[in-house]
Amino acid sequence: MFGIEWKRIRAHALVAALAIAGTAALVPAKPVVAQGRALPDFTDLVEQVGPSVVNIRTLERVRQSGAPGGMDEEMQEFFRRFFGQPLPGTPRQTPPRPNRPDRPQPDEEQPRGVGSGFILTTDGFVMTNAHVVEGADEVVVTLPDKREFKAKIVGFDKRTDVAVVKIEAAGLPAVKVGDINRLKVGEWVMAIGSPFGLENTVTAGIVSAKQRDTGDYLPFIQTDVAINPGNSGGPLINMRGEVVGINSQIYSRSGGFMGISFAIPIDEAIRVSDQLRVTGRVSRGRIGVQIDQVTKDVAESIGLGKAQGALVRSVESGSPADKAGLEAGDIITRFDGKPIEKATDLPRFVGNTKPGSRASMTVFRRGGSKELTITVAEMEPEKAVRPAADKEEKPKGSPAAQSIGLSVSELTDAQKRELKVKGGVRVEAVTDGAARAGIREGDVIVAIGNTEIGTVKDFDAVVSRVDKKKPIPVLLRRGELATYLLIRPAR
């Protein structure tokens, strides 16, 4: 009986299941909605910006025959630009063949390299990379409609790798310049250029990072857009059809594209190009300091809080910084109202300041902030750093100094004048924790924590009070350079 009932139950369940399935089949399934947006279509952008992108071909007069290693000029430029080292392999010497009409003769022009650029103004100013045109005897610009023009080099700036050339033409399609502040990490971008001489090649990717520090004056845009030799100088374009950068460099261990490329932010490039178009050169500000990063440990130890600012390691005598009262060991946290998050921000802010103008500075010194006013000078070659003063006194040890692995002595008046310090003690011997911290014989300690050191007596008093179980921040001078080091407790 139970067997019969069970069979009936199973039958009814099967009928019900089929009915439900049939009903479900009549109801349309909901489409699966993917997170994010659909993949972009770049066709309209190519039509919009493509006519503004040019091919740049450079020529040079033959000064010697043959190419190192049998390489063509484009590959030579690739290794020069992206590796910064001699070409691989041993140069092959090809014996001269007297009746070869295809061999370039001295003073004959031959191809030097190929790059890209884009039309900046309708009257023929074209922007590209400095390394594309530097050293060229002739520059030829080819428009997408195949018209060719001999270009004049208006000027180039190697520090930022920006160049401007001029062709005699009118009514040209100029690019639209974008706002770099609106550019976001993860945003789609596109590049147009001439990789390996293949004109009007389009590649695309996303912004991988912003503010990438790979140079003194530029916070690069990092992307995964495919960039190769010949793309240099071409535009990086956002989805609104605006130029946001100039493709300049790649990172590679193999010689090919590896998913990391760098572009010069367009706001920095425009700032440089404006000067090049007016004067043919770039004028930059300078204040006469050498700087270093501020580490997290040092920032916490001296009461700065977070790691920020630029640590002043030395101040050039007679420089704007010297006249403004800046001292070695100061940490510049703001310049002309702009916060300095990392040390590399300072050269960029100062460099972009017009020489002769006055600017405000906020510095952190001995546990507190101080406001200074500085008159920015024009950049000039840096002066050589003088060596540390010779030892003039024999070591004077003390139990306090020995407790942290140091033996110190008084500074002579001559040493103070040489280093331009009011006081401090000279390190005569180093062991234990001080040695592990990197302190050397001949260093001059001018502060421990936020307390200035004037004499050996001051030094002993301060060291006697500090907590030896915590890292001890020491501000020292090494020659004309200042730095913070942490003497850590033994483990």
C-alpha positions as CSV (number, residue, x, y, z in Angstrom):
1,M,0.0,0.0,0.0
2,F,2.7,2.4,1.0
3,G,4.5,1.5,-2.2
4,I,1.5,2.5,-4.3
5,E,1.0,5.8,-2.4
6,W,4.7,6.7,-2.8
7,K,4.4,6.2,-6.6
8,R,1.4,8.5,-6.7
9,I,3.2,11.2,-4.7
10,R,6.2,11.0,-7.0
11,A,3.9,11.3,-10.1
12,H,2.1,14.3,-8.7
13,A,5.4,16.0,-7.9
14,L,6.7,15.3,-11.4
15,V,3.6,16.9,-13.0
16,A,3.9,19.9,-10.7
17,A,7.6,20.4,-11.5
18,L,6.8,20.2,-15.3
19,A,4.1,22.8,-14.8
20,I,6.4,25.2,-13.0
21,A,9.1,24.7,-15.6
22,G,6.6,25.5,-18.4
23,T,5.4,28.6,-16.6
24,A,9.0,29.8,-16.1
25,A,9.7,29.2,-19.8
26,L,6.9,31.7,-20.6
27,V,8.4,34.4,-18.4
28,P,11.4,36.1,-20.1
29,A,14.6,35.8,-18.1
30,K,16.2,39.0,-16.7
31,P,19.3,40.0,-18.6
32,V,22.5,39.8,-16.7
33,V,23.8,43.3,-16.0
34,A,27.6,43.5,-16.0
35,Q,29.2,45.8,-13.4
36,G,30.6,49.0,-14.9
37,R,30.2,50.3,-18.4
38,A,30.3,48.7,-21.7
39,L,33.6,48.7,-23.6
40,P,34.2,52.0,-25.4
41,D,34.0,52.5,-29.1
42,F,37.0,54.6,-30.3
43,T,35.9,55.1,-33.9
44,D,34.5,58.6,-33.4
45,L,37.6,59.7,-31.5
46,V,39.9,58.5,-34.2
47,E,37.9,60.5,-36.8
48,Q,37.9,63.5,-34.5
49,V,41.6,63.6,-33.4
50,G,43.3,61.6,-36.2
51,P,43.7,64.6,-38.6
52,S,45.6,66.5,-35.9
53,V,48.3,63.7,-35.4
54,V,51.4,64.0,-37.5
55,N,54.4,61.8,-38.4
56,I,57.8,63.4,-37.7
57,R,60.8,62.2,-39.6
58,T,64.3,63.5,-38.8
59,L,67.4,63.5,-41.0
60,E,71.0,64.0,-40.3
61,R,74.1,64.5,-42.3
62,V,76.3,61.4,-42.5
63,R,79.4,61.8,-40.4
64,Q,80.5,58.2,-40.3
65,S,79.4,55.2,-42.2
66,G,77.8,52.1,-40.8
67,A,75.5,51.6,-37.8
68,P,76.6,49.9,-34.6
69,G,75.8,46.2,-34.6
70,G,74.2,46.5,-38.0
71,M,71.1,48.1,-36.4
72,D,68.9,50.5,-38.1
73,E,68.5,54.0,-36.7
74,E,65.1,53.4,-35.2
75,M,66.3,50.5,-33.1
76,Q,69.4,52.5,-32.1
77,E,67.1,55.3,-30.8
78,F,65.0,52.7,-29.0
79,F,67.9,51.5,-27.0
80,R,69.3,55.0,-26.4
81,R,65.9,56.3,-25.2
82,F,64.4,53.4,-23.2
83,F,67.5,51.7,-21.8
84,G,70.0,54.6,-21.5
85,Q,72.9,52.2,-22.2
86,P,75.3,51.2,-25.0
87,L,73.8,49.1,-27.8
88,P,74.1,45.3,-27.1
89,G,76.6,43.3,-29.1
90,T,79.9,44.1,-30.7
91,P,79.9,46.6,-33.6
92,R,80.4,44.8,-36.9
93,Q,82.8,46.4,-39.3
94,T,81.6,46.2,-42.9
95,P,84.5,46.6,-45.3
96,P,84.1,49.5,-47.8
97,R,82.9,48.6,-51.3
98,P,84.0,51.3,-53.7
99,N,81.3,51.1,-56.2
100,R,78.2,51.0,-54.0
101,P,75.9,53.9,-55.1
102,D,73.5,53.2,-52.1
103,R,76.2,54.0,-49.5
104,P,75.7,57.5,-48.0
105,Q,78.6,59.9,-48.7
106,P,79.9,62.4,-46.2
107,D,77.5,65.4,-45.7
108,E,74.7,63.5,-47.4
109,E,71.5,63.5,-45.4
110,Q,70.0,60.1,-44.4
111,P,67.1,59.1,-42.1
112,R,67.8,59.5,-38.4
113,G,64.6,58.5,-36.7
114,V,60.8,58.5,-36.7
115,G,58.5,60.0,-34.1
116,S,55.0,61.4,-33.7
117,G,53.5,64.8,-32.8
118,F,50.3,66.7,-32.9
119,I,49.1,70.1,-34.2
120,L,48.9,72.6,-31.3
121,T,47.7,75.6,-33.3
122,T,46.0,76.1,-36.6
123,D,48.9,78.2,-37.9
124,G,51.4,75.3,-37.7
125,F,52.9,74.9,-34.2
126,V,53.4,71.2,-33.6
127,M,54.3,69.6,-30.2
128,T,56.5,66.5,-29.8
129,N,59.2,65.1,-27.6
130,A,62.6,66.7,-27.3
131,H,64.4,63.4,-27.9
132,V,62.6,63.1,-31.2
133,V,64.1,66.3,-32.7
134,E,67.3,66.8,-30.7
135,G,70.4,66.5,-32.8
136,A,68.4,66.5,-36.1
137,D,69.7,68.4,-39.1
138,E,66.3,68.5,-40.7
139,V,62.8,67.8,-39.5
140,V,60.0,66.7,-41.9
141,V,56.4,66.7,-40.7
142,T,53.9,64.6,-42.6
143,L,50.2,65.3,-42.2
144,P,47.5,62.5,-42.4
145,D,46.5,63.8,-45.8
146,K,50.1,63.0,-46.9
147,R,51.3,66.7,-47.3
148,E,54.9,67.1,-46.2
149,F,56.5,70.2,-44.7
150,K,60.0,71.0,-43.6
151,A,59.8,72.1,-40.0
152,K,61.8,74.6,-38.0
153,I,62.7,73.6,-34.4
154,V,61.3,76.4,-32.3
155,G,62.9,75.0,-29.1
156,F,63.1,72.0,-26.9
157,D,63.5,71.3,-23.2
158,K,65.4,68.1,-22.3
159,R,64.3,68.2,-18.6
160,T,60.7,67.7,-19.5
161,D,61.3,66.1,-22.9
162,V,59.0,68.6,-24.7
163,A,59.7,70.2,-28.1
164,V,57.9,72.6,-30.4
165,V,58.4,72.7,-34.2
166,K,56.8,75.1,-36.7
167,I,55.6,74.3,-40.2
168,E,54.4,77.0,-42.7
169,A,50.7,76.2,-43.1
170,A,47.4,77.6,-42.1
171,G,43.9,76.3,-41.3
172,L,45.3,73.2,-39.7
173,P,43.1,71.0,-37.4
174,A,44.4,71.7,-33.9
175,V,43.8,69.4,-31.0
176,K,41.7,70.2,-28.0
177,V,43.6,70.4,-24.7
178,G,42.1,68.5,-21.8
179,D,42.0,69.2,-18.0
180,I,44.5,66.9,-16.3
181,N,42.7,67.4,-13.0
182,R,39.7,65.6,-14.4
183,L,41.7,62.6,-15.5
184,K,41.0,59.6,-13.3
185,V,42.9,56.3,-12.7
186,G,41.0,53.6,-14.5
187,E,39.8,55.9,-17.2
188,W,40.0,54.8,-20.9
189,V,42.6,56.6,-23.0
190,M,43.8,56.2,-26.6
191,A,47.1,56.9,-28.4
192,I,47.7,57.7,-32.0
193,G,51.2,57.7,-33.5
194,S,53.7,56.0,-35.8
195,P,55.2,53.0,-33.9
196,F,58.1,51.6,-35.9
197,G,57.2,54.1,-38.7
198,L,53.6,52.7,-39.1
199,E,51.7,55.9,-39.4
200,N,48.2,56.5,-37.9
201,T,48.4,53.5,-35.6
202,V,45.7,53.6,-32.8
203,T,46.2,51.8,-29.5
204,A,44.1,52.1,-26.3
205,G,44.1,51.2,-22.6
206,I,43.5,52.7,-19.2
207,V,45.2,55.2,-16.9
208,S,47.2,53.0,-14.5
209,A,48.4,55.7,-12.2
210,K,48.9,59.5,-11.9
211,Q,51.7,61.5,-10.4
212,R,54.2,58.8,-11.1
213,D,57.6,60.2,-10.3
214,T,60.2,59.2,-12.8
215,G,61.8,62.6,-13.4
216,D,62.9,65.8,-11.7
217,Y,60.1,68.0,-13.0
218,L,57.3,65.7,-14.2
219,P,54.7,63.7,-12.4
220,F,54.1,61.2,-15.3
221,I,50.8,59.6,-16.3
222,Q,51.2,55.8,-16.3
223,T,49.0,53.8,-18.7
224,D,48.9,50.3,-20.2
225,V,48.4,51.8,-23.7
226,A,50.8,50.0,-26.2
227,I,53.6,52.4,-26.9
228,N,56.7,51.6,-29.0
229,P,59.5,53.5,-30.7
230,G,57.9,55.9,-33.1
231,N,55.0,56.6,-30.7
232,S,57.2,59.2,-28.9
233,G,55.7,62.7,-29.1
234,G,52.2,61.5,-30.0
235,P,49.1,62.4,-28.0
236,L,47.4,60.6,-25.2
237,I,43.6,61.2,-25.7
238,N,40.7,60.9,-23.3
239,M,37.2,59.8,-24.2
240,R,36.1,63.4,-24.8
241,G,38.6,63.7,-27.6
242,E,41.0,65.9,-25.6
243,V,44.8,65.6,-25.4
244,V,45.8,64.8,-21.8
245,G,49.4,63.9,-22.3
246,I,52.4,63.3,-24.6
247,N,53.6,59.7,-24.9
248,S,57.2,59.7,-23.9
249,Q,58.6,56.6,-22.3
250,I,58.1,52.9,-21.6
251,Y,59.3,50.5,-19.0
252,S,60.8,47.4,-20.5
253,R,63.2,44.6,-19.6
254,S,62.9,42.7,-22.9
255,G,63.0,45.6,-25.4
256,G,59.3,45.3,-26.2
257,F,56.2,46.8,-24.7
258,M,55.4,45.3,-21.3
259,G,52.2,47.0,-20.3
260,I,53.7,50.1,-18.7
261,S,54.1,53.4,-20.6
262,F,54.4,57.0,-19.4
263,A,53.0,60.2,-20.8
264,I,53.9,63.8,-19.9
265,P,50.9,65.6,-18.4
266,I,49.5,68.1,-20.9
267,D,49.4,71.0,-18.4
268,E,53.1,70.7,-17.8
269,A,53.8,70.4,-21.5
270,I,51.7,73.5,-22.4
271,R,53.5,75.5,-19.7
272,V,56.8,74.6,-21.3
273,S,55.6,75.0,-24.9
274,D,54.3,78.5,-24.1
275,Q,57.8,79.6,-23.1
276,L,59.5,77.9,-26.0
277,R,57.2,79.7,-28.5
278,V,57.9,83.1,-26.9
279,T,61.6,82.8,-26.1
280,G,62.9,79.5,-27.5
281,R,64.0,78.4,-24.1
282,V,62.6,77.5,-20.7
283,S,63.3,79.7,-17.6
284,R,63.0,77.9,-14.3
285,G,63.2,79.1,-10.7
286,R,65.7,77.9,-8.1
287,I,66.2,78.5,-4.4
288,G,69.6,76.8,-3.8
289,V,68.9,73.7,-1.7
290,Q,69.6,70.0,-1.8
291,I,66.7,67.9,-0.5
292,D,65.7,64.4,0.5
293,Q,62.6,62.4,1.4
294,V,61.2,62.5,4.9
295,T,60.6,58.9,6.1
296,K,57.7,57.8,8.2
297,D,59.9,56.9,11.1
298,V,61.7,60.2,11.1
299,A,58.4,62.1,10.8
300,E,56.9,60.3,13.8
301,S,60.1,60.7,15.9
302,I,60.3,64.5,15.5
303,G,56.6,65.2,15.8
304,L,55.9,66.0,12.2
305,G,53.1,63.4,12.1
306,K,52.9,62.0,8.7
307,A,55.8,61.6,6.2
308,Q,55.5,64.7,4.1
309,G,57.6,67.7,2.9
310,A,61.2,68.0,1.6
311,L,64.1,67.6,4.0
312,V,66.7,70.3,3.4
313,R,70.1,68.6,3.3
314,S,72.1,71.6,2.4
315,V,71.7,75.3,1.7
316,E,73.9,77.0,-0.9
317,S,75.8,80.0,0.4
318,G,74.3,83.3,-0.8
319,S,71.4,81.5,-2.4
320,P,67.8,82.7,-2.1
321,A,67.2,80.0,0.5
322,D,70.2,81.2,2.5
323,K,69.0,84.8,2.4
324,A,65.5,83.7,3.4
325,G,66.9,82.0,6.6
326,L,66.4,78.4,5.5
327,E,68.6,76.0,7.4
328,A,69.9,72.5,6.8
329,G,67.6,70.1,8.7
330,D,64.5,72.2,8.0
331,I,61.5,70.4,6.4
332,I,59.7,72.4,3.8
333,T,56.0,71.5,4.0
334,R,54.4,74.2,1.8
335,F,55.7,76.3,-1.0
336,D,53.7,79.3,-2.3
337,G,50.6,78.0,-0.6
338,K,50.9,74.5,-2.2
339,P,51.4,71.5,0.1
340,I,54.5,69.4,-0.5
341,E,53.4,65.8,-0.1
342,K,56.8,64.3,-1.2
343,A,60.2,65.8,-1.8
344,T,59.9,65.7,-5.6
345,D,57.0,68.2,-5.4
346,L,59.4,71.0,-4.4
347,P,61.6,71.1,-7.5
348,R,58.5,71.1,-9.7
349,F,56.9,74.0,-7.7
350,V,60.0,76.0,-7.6
351,G,60.9,75.3,-11.2
352,N,57.5,76.5,-12.3
353,T,57.8,79.8,-10.4
354,K,58.9,82.8,-12.4
355,P,62.4,83.9,-11.4
356,G,62.4,87.2,-9.5
357,S,59.0,86.6,-7.9
358,R,58.5,86.2,-4.1
359,A,57.0,83.1,-2.6
360,S,56.0,82.0,0.9
361,M,57.4,78.8,2.5
362,T,56.3,76.9,5.6
363,V,59.1,74.9,7.2
364,F,59.1,72.5,10.2
365,R,62.0,73.3,12.5
366,R,62.7,71.8,16.0
367,G,59.1,70.7,16.6
368,G,57.3,73.8,15.2
369,S,56.3,75.5,12.0
370,K,57.9,78.7,10.7
371,E,56.9,81.0,7.9
372,L,59.6,82.3,5.5
373,T,59.5,84.5,2.4
374,I,61.9,83.8,-0.4
375,T,62.7,85.5,-3.7
376,V,63.2,82.9,-6.4
377,A,66.2,83.1,-8.6
378,E,66.8,81.7,-12.1
379,M,68.2,78.2,-12.4
380,E,71.9,78.0,-12.8
381,P,74.5,75.2,-12.5
382,E,74.8,73.9,-9.0
383,K,78.0,74.6,-7.0
384,A,80.2,71.8,-5.9
385,V,79.7,70.6,-2.3
386,R,82.7,71.3,-0.1
387,P,84.2,68.4,1.9
388,A,83.9,68.2,5.7
389,A,86.4,70.1,7.8
390,D,89.5,68.2,8.9
391,K,89.7,66.9,12.5
392,E,91.4,69.4,14.8
393,E,90.7,67.9,18.2
394,K,91.2,64.5,19.8
395,P,88.1,62.5,20.9
396,K,86.4,63.3,24.2
397,G,84.3,60.4,25.3
398,S,81.4,60.4,27.9
399,P,79.2,57.7,29.4
400,A,76.1,59.3,27.8
401,A,77.6,59.2,24.3
402,Q,78.9,55.7,24.7
403,S,75.4,54.5,25.8
404,I,74.2,55.0,22.2
405,G,77.5,54.0,20.5
406,L,79.2,57.3,20.0
407,S,82.2,59.2,21.0
408,V,82.0,63.0,20.3
409,S,84.1,66.1,20.6
410,E,83.6,69.9,20.5
411,L,83.5,71.7,17.2
412,T,86.3,74.3,16.7
413,D,85.4,77.8,15.6
414,A,86.9,77.0,12.2
415,Q,84.7,74.0,11.8
416,K,81.6,76.0,12.8
417,R,82.4,78.6,10.2
418,E,83.1,75.9,7.6
419,L,79.7,74.3,8.2
420,K,77.9,77.5,8.9
421,V,76.4,76.2,12.2
422,K,76.1,77.8,15.6
423,G,77.0,74.6,17.4
424,G,77.1,70.9,17.4
425,V,79.4,68.0,18.2
426,R,81.7,66.0,15.9
427,V,81.5,62.3,15.8
428,E,84.9,60.7,16.6
429,A,84.0,57.1,16.9
430,V,80.9,55.0,16.1
431,T,79.8,51.6,17.4
432,D,76.7,49.6,18.2
433,G,73.3,51.3,17.5
434,A,74.9,54.4,16.1
435,A,76.8,52.4,13.6
436,R,73.8,50.4,12.6
437,A,71.9,53.7,12.0
438,G,74.6,54.8,9.5
439,I,76.3,57.5,11.5
440,R,80.0,57.9,10.5
441,E,83.1,59.3,11.9
442,G,83.4,63.0,11.0
443,D,79.6,63.6,11.0
444,V,78.5,66.6,13.0
445,I,75.4,66.2,15.2
446,V,73.4,69.4,15.4
447,A,70.2,68.2,17.0
448,I,68.7,65.2,18.8
449,G,65.0,65.0,18.4
450,N,63.9,68.6,18.3
451,T,66.6,69.8,20.7
452,E,69.5,71.7,19.3
453,I,73.0,70.6,20.4
454,G,75.6,73.3,21.0
455,T,78.3,71.6,22.9
456,V,79.4,68.2,24.3
457,K,77.7,69.2,27.6
458,D,74.4,69.8,25.8
459,F,74.8,66.5,23.9
460,D,75.4,64.5,27.2
461,A,72.4,66.2,28.9
462,V,70.0,65.4,26.0
463,V,71.2,61.8,25.6
464,S,70.8,61.2,29.3
465,R,67.2,62.2,29.2
466,V,66.0,60.4,26.0
467,D,64.2,57.1,26.2
468,K,66.7,54.5,25.0
469,K,63.9,52.0,24.4
470,K,62.6,54.1,21.5
471,P,64.3,55.2,18.3
472,I,66.3,58.4,18.8
473,P,66.1,60.8,15.8
474,V,69.5,62.5,15.2
475,L,69.9,65.5,12.8
476,L,73.5,65.5,11.5
477,R,75.6,67.3,9.0
478,R,77.8,65.4,6.6
479,G,79.9,68.0,4.9
480,E,77.3,70.5,3.7
481,L,74.5,67.9,3.6
482,A,72.0,67.4,6.5
483,T,70.0,64.3,7.2
484,Y,68.0,62.6,9.9
485,L,69.1,59.1,11.1
486,L,67.4,56.9,13.8
487,I,69.4,55.2,16.4
488,R,67.3,52.2,17.3
489,P,67.5,50.2,20.5
490,A,69.3,46.8,20.4
491,R,66.9,43.9,20.0
